[in-house]
Structures are given as C-alpha cells and as structure tokens.
Amino acid sequence: MKSTNHVLVTGGAGYIGSHTVVELMEAGNKVTVVDNLERSEYKIIEGVEAITGTKIDFHKIDCLDSESLNQLFSQNKFSSVIHFAAFKSVNESVVKPLSYYKNNVGSLITLLDVMKVHQVKDLIFSSSCTVYGQPDHIPVDESAPFKKAESPYGSTKQVCEQILEEVAKEGFRVVSLRYFNPIGAHPSSLIGELPIGVPNNLVPYVTQTAAKVREKLTVFGDDYDTSDGSCVRDFIHVSDVASAHVKAIDYLNKQKENFYDAFNLGTGIGVSVLELVKKFIEVTGVNLNYSIGPRRSGDVEKVYADPKKIHHAFGWQTKYDLGQSLLHAWQWEKKLRNI
C-alpha cells in the first residue's frame, strides 16, 4: 500500500539526509528534498536515484531563504518535515561560532515560521549527543541534563532543542533524534559520506588515509581516562540512523498535538578511537599510517548511548555492527577513488 506521507527533507543531499531519503522511499513515502549544496554535491542525489530507481523531487534552496521555502510549501502539501540542514563540524564551530549560530539556529527558526504559515505540524529534528556535553553517567540516557556544551556546534543543538520544546506548545509535534557517531555508507556504495576538503569526522579521515589521499591519521590524545587513553564514542551505521527516521514519522502520527520528545540514536556500545582504527585494519586488510597527537579542543572524553527508550518507543534496532560499518565506508571510498 502506498503511503500518504509527503515528507520534506532539508539537507537531503547530505550524509545522513541522503540515506534517510532512501529509507523513506523504500518504505513507500513521497519525498521532496531541499539542499543548498554548499556542503554536498548533486551526485549524491543521483546516487539516491540509482538506488531507488526513482527521480528525486529536488530543489536547490537555502533554509535561511524564507521566500523560496514559502513558495515550495505553497506548491506542496507536506505531511512532515525532517530537518537535517545544518553545519556539523565541532572543530570548525570553535573557529567560526557566529556562522554556526546564524546557520543552525537561524535556519530552524525560518523553517518553523514557514511550517506555521502552511500548517505543517510534524517535525523530526536532527540533533546530537553533543547536547549532553561531558555527561556525569555513561551510558547516557535522555534524562541527563544539558551540561555546558564543549563546542558552539553542541550549543546550537541545545538552543534548537529548547526552541522546539517551546514551539511544540503551539500545536507542533516534534521528535529530536540525538545522533551519536554515524559512520559507514549505503551497502550499494552508491552514496556515502562526502566531506568537502579535509574531513572533520574520524572515519572519512581513516578511509582517505587508507586510500593514500591523506599521509597519516592523527589520533587526538592518548591520555584520557579510557581503556587505551583515546576518546570513546558510540559509532552507528548511517543506514541504521536513517531507518530510525522512518519509524519516527510513524511514531509522530500516533501523537496528539503539543508533543515534544527526544531520543538517543546510538548502539549503546562504547568504542575507542584506537579500537576503531584496529578494527578497520582487521576487516579491510589495509594497513593504516597513524600516530598519536595532542588532545583537540572541543572533544568530549567519552560518550555512548543508552538506547533503551528508542527501542521501546519505535521498535527500532540496529542492523549493522562496527566491522560492517567500516567495510561499507571503505567500499564507498574505493568507489570514489576508483581503487
């Protein structure tokens, strides 16, 4: 049966957005994508089309452009919006805090204004585990308070969640999904992470080092209070992250107006940076040139999810393990480089 959902995906040419578009379409949803292509490329949309066998309804729009958004909403009857469009680099945000506030908070406010005018009430927001800062307890669950964010990026996600909690009282239905560390690529190798310039995230740097695009990988810090001294994270396959958004739409459809809730989106397994590097070498058979460097500003020592709440509410589970995630990332890198 064809779904009656018509989902607007902002930032749908991005890493998580593109994988979510695939999952939405495979579940029978009608999808419209907007992206300004500032930090992504149109070839990702072409990859989504190749996977789904469907032409994507794509619009090159910046989410700060209310006039273009209003026009798009006037021409379509959207049932819900998934808002991915944001800058996402922790270390870039430390250097350019103002541009992060303007883009991440400003685009959400612009989008909400337009949604309100056109009476579109359902929103799934792309949040982050950075809202927790360095949590008091690990694994961290959703009852953990927001600590002072370790970066302006984390701070923008805190502010956005606070805004959404308030606007939900005006009749919106909102779910915030707090991603831990999405990695990997679609198993088809037709879409994956496409960093512009030097990667800010660990796994693309690992794969580019393995592909000899980067000379070596630097592991930032080996003196943290962890099993091997490197930072600990919760790495989750991007397709598992994407599938949770499909479940989130079904979940929102069952809620009353004035609804807001937040969910951790992670595996619940803490993996150190050095463990990930060793796992990559093991599953790919590729040697990796890496060294230990000093700690990096904005990095949290360790954080991984307690995902029980999302399991219970959505009936959602992860499909892929760390080894599969790294193998898919490497297959995507090899395709990009024609290796």
VENPE-V359984 format. One record per pair of residues at least 4 apart in sequence whose C-alpha atoms are under 8 Angstrom apart, sorted by the first residue. I is the first residue (numbers start at 0). J is the second residue. D is the distance in Angstrom with one decimal. If there is no record, write none. Layout:
I_J_D + I_J_D
//
This chain:
0_27_7.8 + 1_27_5.5 + 1_28_7.3 + 2_26_7.9 + 2_27_5.4 + 2_28_5.3 + 2_29_7.4 + 3_28_7.0 + 3_29_7.6 + 4_28_5.4 + 4_29_6.1 + 4_77_7.5 + 4_78_5.7 + 4_79_7.5 + 5_28_6.2 + 5_29_4.6 + 5_30_5.7 + 5_31_7.5 + 5_76_7.1 + 5_77_5.0 + 5_78_5.2 + 5_79_6.8 + 6_28_7.1 + 6_29_6.2 + 6_30_4.9 + 6_31_6.3 + 6_77_5.8 + 6_78_6.0 + 6_79_5.1 + 6_80_5.6 + 6_81_7.2 + 7_30_6.0 + 7_31_4.9 + 7_32_5.9 + 7_33_7.5 + 7_77_6.4 + 7_79_6.4 + 7_80_4.7 + 7_81_6.2 + 8_16_7.0 + 8_20_7.4 + 8_30_7.1 + 8_31_6.2 + 8_32_4.9 + 8_33_6.3 + 8_80_5.9 + 8_81_4.9 + 8_82_6.1 + 8_83_7.2 + 9_16_7.5 + 9_32_6.0 + 9_33_4.9 + 9_34_6.0 + 9_62_7.6 + 9_80_7.6 + 9_81_6.4 + 9_82_5.0 + 9_83_5.4 + 9_84_5.3 + 10_16_5.9 + 10_32_7.3 + 10_33_6.0 + 10_34_4.6 + 10_35_7.5 + 10_82_7.0 + 10_83_4.9 + 10_84_4.0 + 10_85_7.4 + 11_15_7.7 + 11_16_4.2 + 11_17_5.0 + 11_19_7.8 + 11_20_6.8 + 11_32_5.3 + 11_33_6.1 + 11_34_6.0 + 11_83_7.1 + 11_84_7.7 + 12_16_6.1 + 12_17_5.1 + 12_32_7.6 + 12_33_7.7 + 12_34_6.1 + 12_36_7.1 + 12_39_6.1 + 12_40_6.9 + 12_41_6.9 + 12_43_5.9 + 12_44_5.8 + 13_17_5.6 + 13_34_7.9 + 13_38_7.4 + 13_39_5.6 + 13_43_7.7 + 13_83_8.0 + 13_84_8.0 + 13_192_7.8 + 13_193_8.0 + 14_18_6.7 + 14_191_6.2 + 14_192_5.1 + 14_193_7.0 + 15_19_6.1 + 15_83_7.7 + 15_181_7.8 + 15_237_6.3 + 15_240_7.4 + 15_241_6.5 + 16_20_6.2 + 16_83_6.2 + 16_241_7.6 + 17_21_6.5 + 17_43_7.1 + 17_44_7.1 + 17_47_6.7 + 17_190_7.6 + 18_22_6.5 + 18_47_7.8 + 18_185_7.1 + 18_190_7.5 + 18_191_8.0 + 18_237_7.0 + 18_238_6.0 + 18_241_5.8 + 19_23_6.0 + 19_238_7.3 + 19_240_7.8 + 19_241_4.2 + 19_242_6.7 + 19_244_6.9 + 19_245_7.8 + 20_24_6.1 + 20_30_7.0 + 20_47_7.5 + 20_241_8.0 + 21_25_6.1 + 21_47_6.2 + 21_50_7.4 + 21_51_6.6 + 22_26_6.2 + 22_238_7.8 + 22_241_6.4 + 22_242_5.9 + 22_245_6.9 + 23_27_6.6 + 23_28_5.4 + 23_29_7.7 + 23_30_7.3 + 23_242_7.8 + 23_244_8.0 + 23_245_5.8 + 24_28_5.0 + 24_29_6.5 + 24_30_6.8 + 24_51_7.2 + 25_51_7.1 + 26_245_7.6 + 30_55_7.5 + 30_56_7.0 + 31_55_7.0 + 31_56_5.0 + 31_57_6.1 + 31_58_7.9 + 32_55_7.4 + 32_56_6.1 + 32_57_4.8 + 32_58_6.2 + 33_57_5.9 + 33_58_4.8 + 33_59_5.7 + 33_60_5.7 + 33_61_7.7 + 34_57_7.9 + 34_58_6.7 + 34_59_5.3 + 34_60_5.5 + 34_61_6.4 + 34_62_7.9 + 34_84_7.2 + 35_59_5.0 + 35_60_4.9 + 35_61_4.8 + 35_62_7.9 + 36_40_5.7 + 36_41_7.1 + 36_59_7.0 + 38_194_7.7 + 38_195_6.4 + 39_43_7.6 + 39_193_6.8 + 39_194_7.7 + 39_195_7.4 + 40_44_7.8 + 41_45_6.6 + 42_46_6.2 + 43_47_6.3 + 43_189_7.9 + 43_190_5.9 + 43_191_8.0 + 44_48_6.3 + 44_55_7.2 + 45_49_6.2 + 46_50_6.3 + 46_189_5.1 + 46_190_5.5 + 47_51_6.1 + 47_55_7.9 + 47_189_7.3 + 47_190_6.9 + 48_52_5.3 + 48_53_5.2 + 48_54_5.6 + 48_55_6.4 + 49_53_7.4 + 49_189_7.5 + 50_187_7.6 + 50_189_7.1 + 60_64_7.1 + 60_67_6.7 + 60_68_7.4 + 62_68_7.1 + 62_84_7.3 + 62_106_5.1 + 62_107_7.7 + 62_109_6.9 + 62_110_6.6 + 63_102_7.3 + 63_105_6.6 + 63_106_4.8 + 63_109_5.9 + 63_110_7.7 + 64_68_6.4 + 64_109_7.6 + 65_69_5.9 + 65_109_6.1 + 65_110_7.3 + 65_113_6.9 + 66_70_6.3 + 67_71_6.3 + 68_72_6.2 + 68_110_7.6 + 68_113_6.9 + 69_73_6.1 + 69_113_5.9 + 70_74_6.4 + 71_75_6.4 + 72_76_6.8 + 72_77_7.2 + 72_113_7.7 + 72_114_7.9 + 72_117_6.7 + 73_117_7.4 + 77_119_6.7 + 78_119_6.4 + 78_120_7.8 + 78_121_7.0 + 79_119_6.5 + 79_120_6.9 + 79_121_4.7 + 79_122_5.8 + 79_123_7.9 + 79_248_7.7 + 80_121_6.3 + 80_122_4.9 + 80_123_6.3 + 81_122_5.8 + 81_123_4.7 + 81_124_6.0 + 81_125_7.5 + 82_107_7.9 + 82_122_7.3 + 82_123_6.3 + 82_124_5.2 + 82_125_6.0 + 83_124_6.9 + 83_125_5.3 + 84_103_7.6 + 84_106_7.8 + 85_102_6.5 + 85_103_5.1 + 85_106_7.9 + 86_99_6.4 + 86_102_7.1 + 86_103_6.5 + 86_152_7.8 + 87_92_7.9 + 87_152_6.6 + 88_92_6.1 + 88_152_7.0 + 88_199_6.2 + 88_200_7.9 + 89_93_6.7 + 89_150_6.1 + 89_151_7.4 + 89_152_5.6 + 89_153_7.4 + 89_199_7.9 + 89_297_6.6 + 89_298_8.0 + 90_94_6.8 + 90_150_7.6 + 90_199_7.5 + 90_296_7.0 + 90_297_6.5 + 91_95_6.1 + 92_96_4.9 + 92_98_7.9 + 92_99_6.1 + 92_150_6.7 + 92_151_5.4 + 92_152_5.4 + 93_150_6.0 + 93_151_6.0 + 93_152_7.7 + 93_296_7.9 + 93_297_7.3 + 95_99_6.6 + 96_100_6.4 + 96_151_5.6 + 96_152_7.6 + 97_101_6.1 + 98_102_5.9 + 99_103_5.7 + 99_104_7.7 + 99_151_7.1 + 99_152_6.5 + 99_155_7.2 + 100_104_5.3 + 100_105_6.9 + 100_151_7.7 + 100_155_6.0 + 101_105_5.0 + 101_106_7.5 + 102_106_5.6 + 103_107_6.5 + 103_155_6.4 + 103_156_7.8 + 103_159_7.9 + 104_108_6.4 + 104_155_6.2 + 104_156_8.0 + 104_158_7.2 + 104_159_6.0 + 105_109_6.2 + 106_110_6.0 + 107_111_6.1 + 107_159_7.2 + 108_112_6.2 + 109_113_6.4 + 110_114_6.1 + 111_115_6.0 + 112_116_6.4 + 113_117_6.4 + 114_118_5.8 + 114_119_4.9 + 114_120_6.8 + 115_119_6.3 + 115_120_7.2 + 120_170_6.8 + 120_171_4.5 + 120_172_5.9 + 121_171_6.0 + 121_172_4.9 + 121_173_5.9 + 121_251_7.1 + 122_171_7.6 + 122_172_6.4 + 122_173_4.9 + 122_174_6.6 + 123_173_5.8 + 123_174_4.9 + 123_175_5.8 + 123_176_7.3 + 123_244_7.6 + 123_247_7.3 + 123_248_7.7 + 124_173_7.3 + 124_174_6.2 + 124_175_4.6 + 124_176_6.2 + 125_175_6.2 + 125_176_5.6 + 125_177_6.8 + 125_178_7.5 + 126_130_7.9 + 126_156_5.8 + 126_160_7.6 + 126_175_5.9 + 126_176_5.3 + 126_177_4.5 + 126_178_6.2 + 127_153_7.4 + 127_156_6.7 + 127_176_7.1 + 127_177_4.1 + 127_178_4.6 + 127_179_6.3 + 128_132_7.8 + 128_177_5.2 + 128_178_5.7 + 128_179_5.3 + 128_263_7.4 + 128_302_7.9 + 129_148_6.7 + 129_149_7.5 + 129_152_7.9 + 129_153_4.8 + 129_154_8.0 + 129_156_7.7 + 130_145_5.8 + 130_146_7.3 + 130_148_6.3 + 130_153_5.4 + 130_154_6.8 + 130_156_6.2 + 130_157_5.3 + 131_143_7.0 + 131_144_6.7 + 131_145_4.8 + 131_146_5.5 + 131_147_7.8 + 131_148_7.0 + 132_145_6.8 + 132_146_5.1 + 132_147_5.8 + 132_148_4.6 + 132_149_5.7 + 132_153_7.6 + 132_299_6.9 + 133_146_7.0 + 133_148_7.9 + 133_149_7.7 + 133_299_5.7 + 133_300_7.1 + 133_301_7.3 + 133_302_7.2 + 134_139_6.7 + 134_143_7.2 + 134_146_7.1 + 134_302_7.2 + 135_143_8.0 + 137_302_6.5 + 137_303_6.6 + 137_304_7.6 + 138_267_7.0 + 138_302_6.9 + 138_303_5.3 + 138_304_5.1 + 138_305_5.2 + 139_143_6.6 + 139_302_7.1 + 139_303_6.3 + 139_304_5.2 + 139_305_5.4 + 140_263_7.1 + 140_304_6.4 + 140_305_5.0 + 140_306_7.2 + 141_261_7.0 + 141_262_6.5 + 141_263_6.6 + 145_157_7.4 + 147_154_7.7 + 148_153_5.3 + 148_154_5.3 + 148_157_8.0 + 149_153_6.6 + 149_154_7.8 + 149_297_5.0 + 149_298_6.9 + 149_299_6.9 + 150_154_6.3 + 150_297_5.2 + 151_155_6.2 + 152_156_6.6 + 153_157_6.4 + 154_158_6.2 + 155_159_6.1 + 156_160_6.2 + 157_161_6.3 + 158_162_6.2 + 159_163_6.2 + 160_164_6.1 + 160_175_7.1 + 161_165_6.5 + 162_166_6.2 + 163_167_6.0 + 163_173_7.1 + 163_259_7.5 + 164_168_7.3 + 164_173_7.9 + 164_259_5.9 + 164_260_8.0 + 165_169_7.8 + 166_170_7.5 + 166_171_6.5 + 167_171_4.4 + 167_172_5.9 + 167_173_6.5 + 167_256_7.8 + 167_257_4.7 + 167_258_5.6 + 167_259_5.9 + 168_257_4.7 + 168_258_7.3 + 169_257_6.2 + 170_256_4.9 + 170_257_4.4 + 170_258_7.5 + 171_256_6.0 + 171_257_5.3 + 171_258_6.5 + 172_251_6.7 + 172_254_7.4 + 172_255_7.5 + 172_256_5.8 + 172_257_5.7 + 172_258_4.5 + 172_259_6.0 + 173_251_7.4 + 173_258_6.0 + 173_259_4.8 + 173_260_6.6 + 174_247_7.2 + 174_251_7.5 + 174_259_5.8 + 174_260_5.1 + 174_261_5.6 + 174_262_7.6 + 175_259_7.9 + 175_260_6.4 + 175_261_4.5 + 175_262_6.3 + 176_261_5.8 + 176_262_5.1 + 176_263_6.0 + 176_264_6.2 + 177_261_7.1 + 177_262_5.9 + 177_263_4.8 + 177_264_5.6 + 178_240_7.6 + 178_263_6.4 + 178_264_4.8 + 178_265_6.4 + 179_232_7.5 + 179_233_5.7 + 179_234_6.6 + 179_235_7.1 + 179_263_7.5 + 179_264_6.2 + 179_265_5.3 + 179_303_7.1 + 179_304_7.2 + 180_232_6.9 + 180_233_5.7 + 180_234_4.6 + 180_235_5.8 + 180_265_7.5 + 181_234_5.8 + 181_235_4.8 + 181_236_5.5 + 181_237_5.0 + 181_240_7.0 + 182_202_6.6 + 182_234_6.4 + 182_235_5.9 + 182_236_5.1 + 182_237_5.5 + 182_324_6.4 + 182_325_7.4 + 182_328_7.2 + 183_191_7.0 + 183_192_7.6 + 183_202_7.8 + 183_236_5.4 + 183_237_5.9 + 183_323_7.9 + 183_324_4.4 + 183_325_5.6 + 183_326_7.4 + 183_327_5.3 + 183_328_4.2 + 183_329_7.9 + 184_188_6.5 + 184_190_6.3 + 184_191_4.3 + 184_192_6.7 + 184_236_7.5 + 184_237_6.4 + 184_238_7.3 + 184_324_7.1 + 184_327_5.3 + 184_328_5.1 + 184_331_6.4 + 185_189_6.7 + 185_190_5.8 + 185_191_6.1 + 185_237_7.6 + 185_238_6.5 + 185_327_6.8 + 186_327_5.9 + 188_327_7.1 + 188_330_6.2 + 188_331_4.7 + 188_334_7.0 + 189_331_7.3 + 190_331_7.3 + 191_328_7.2 + 191_331_6.2 + 192_203_7.2 + 194_198_5.3 + 194_199_7.7 + 194_203_7.5 + 197_204_7.8 + 198_203_6.1 + 198_204_5.6 + 199_204_7.5 + 200_204_6.6 + 201_205_6.2 + 202_206_6.2 + 202_325_7.7 + 202_328_7.5 + 203_207_5.9 + 203_328_7.6 + 204_208_6.0 + 204_213_7.5 + 204_216_6.7 + 205_209_6.2 + 205_216_6.4 + 205_276_7.5 + 205_287_7.7 + 206_210_6.1 + 206_328_7.1 + 206_329_5.8 + 206_332_6.3 + 207_211_6.2 + 207_212_5.1 + 207_213_5.7 + 207_332_7.2 + 208_212_5.7 + 208_213_4.5 + 208_214_6.1 + 208_215_5.6 + 208_216_6.3 + 208_287_6.8 + 208_288_7.1 + 209_213_7.9 + 209_285_6.6 + 209_286_6.9 + 209_287_5.6 + 209_288_7.6 + 210_332_7.5 + 210_333_7.3 + 210_336_7.7 + 210_338_7.9 + 214_288_7.3 + 215_287_7.6 + 215_288_4.9 + 215_289_5.2 + 215_290_7.4 + 216_287_7.8 + 216_288_6.3 + 216_289_4.4 + 216_290_6.4 + 217_289_5.7 + 217_290_5.1 + 217_291_5.6 + 217_292_5.8 + 218_229_7.4 + 218_272_7.2 + 218_273_7.5 + 218_289_7.1 + 218_290_6.1 + 218_291_4.8 + 218_292_5.7 + 219_229_7.3 + 219_291_6.2 + 219_292_4.9 + 219_293_5.3 + 219_294_4.7 + 219_295_5.8 + 220_228_7.0 + 220_229_5.7 + 220_230_7.4 + 220_291_6.4 + 220_292_5.7 + 220_293_4.9 + 220_294_4.3 + 220_295_7.4 + 221_227_6.9 + 221_228_4.1 + 221_229_4.6 + 221_230_7.8 + 221_291_6.8 + 221_292_7.9 + 221_293_7.9 + 221_294_7.9 + 222_228_4.5 + 222_229_6.7 + 223_228_4.5 + 223_229_5.8 + 223_230_6.6 + 223_300_6.4 + 224_228_5.9 + 224_300_7.5 + 225_229_6.5 + 225_230_7.0 + 225_231_7.2 + 225_271_7.9 + 225_300_8.0 + 225_301_7.7 + 226_271_7.9 + 227_271_7.5 + 227_273_7.4 + 229_271_5.9 + 229_272_5.8 + 229_273_6.4 + 229_300_8.0 + 230_271_5.5 + 230_272_5.9 + 230_299_7.4 + 230_300_5.1 + 230_301_5.6 + 231_269_5.8 + 231_270_5.3 + 231_271_4.1 + 231_272_6.3 + 231_300_6.5 + 231_301_4.4 + 231_302_6.3 + 231_303_7.6 + 232_269_5.4 + 232_270_5.4 + 232_271_6.2 + 232_272_7.5 + 232_301_6.0 + 232_302_5.4 + 232_303_5.6 + 233_265_6.2 + 233_266_6.4 + 233_267_6.6 + 233_268_5.7 + 233_269_5.0 + 233_270_6.1 + 233_302_6.8 + 233_303_4.7 + 233_304_6.7 + 234_265_7.1 + 234_266_7.0 + 234_268_7.7 + 234_269_7.7 + 234_270_7.2 + 234_321_7.1 + 235_239_7.0 + 235_240_7.1 + 235_265_5.8 + 235_266_6.0 + 235_317_8.0 + 235_319_7.9 + 235_320_7.8 + 235_321_7.4 + 235_324_7.6 + 236_240_6.5 + 236_317_7.9 + 236_319_6.2 + 236_320_7.4 + 236_321_7.6 + 236_324_5.4 + 237_241_6.1 + 238_242_6.1 + 239_243_6.6 + 239_316_7.8 + 239_317_5.4 + 239_318_6.4 + 239_319_7.2 + 240_244_7.2 + 240_264_6.8 + 240_265_7.9 + 241_245_7.2 + 242_246_6.7 + 243_247_6.1 + 243_264_7.9 + 243_313_7.8 + 243_315_6.4 + 244_248_6.4 + 245_249_6.8 + 246_250_6.1 + 246_313_5.9 + 246_314_7.9 + 246_315_7.2 + 247_251_6.1 + 247_313_6.8 + 248_252_6.3 + 249_253_6.9 + 250_254_7.0 + 250_312_7.7 + 250_313_6.5 + 254_258_6.8 + 262_306_7.8 + 262_308_6.7 + 262_309_5.8 + 263_304_6.3 + 263_305_7.1 + 263_306_5.7 + 263_308_7.6 + 263_309_6.7 + 264_304_7.3 + 264_306_6.4 + 264_309_7.3 + 265_303_7.3 + 265_304_5.5 + 265_305_7.6 + 265_306_6.1 + 266_303_7.9 + 266_304_6.6 + 266_305_7.9 + 266_306_6.7 + 266_317_6.9 + 267_303_5.9 + 267_304_4.6 + 267_305_5.2 + 267_306_5.9 + 268_303_6.4 + 268_304_7.3 + 269_302_7.2 + 269_303_5.4 + 270_274_6.3 + 270_275_6.7 + 271_275_6.3 + 272_276_6.3 + 273_277_6.2 + 274_278_6.1 + 275_279_6.1 + 276_280_6.5 + 276_287_7.8 + 277_281_6.2 + 278_282_6.1 + 278_321_7.9 + 278_322_6.6 + 279_283_6.0 + 279_284_7.8 + 279_285_7.8 + 279_322_7.1 + 279_325_6.0 + 279_326_7.5 + 280_284_5.3 + 280_285_5.3 + 280_286_5.8 + 280_287_6.7 + 281_285_7.7 + 282_322_6.2 + 282_325_7.6 + 282_326_6.6 + 283_326_6.4 + 283_329_7.6 + 294_298_7.8 + 306_310_6.4 + 307_311_6.2 + 308_312_6.1 + 309_313_5.6 + 309_314_7.2 + 309_315_6.6 + 310_314_5.0 + 310_315_5.0 + 310_316_6.2 + 311_315_7.6 + 319_323_6.0 + 319_324_6.5 + 320_324_6.2 + 321_325_6.2 + 322_326_6.1 + 323_327_6.1 + 324_328_6.3 + 325_329_6.2 + 326_330_6.2 + 327_331_6.2 + 328_332_6.3 + 329_333_6.1 + 330_334_6.2 + 331_335_6.3 + 332_336_6.2 + 333_337_5.7 + 333_338_4.8 + 334_338_6.5
//
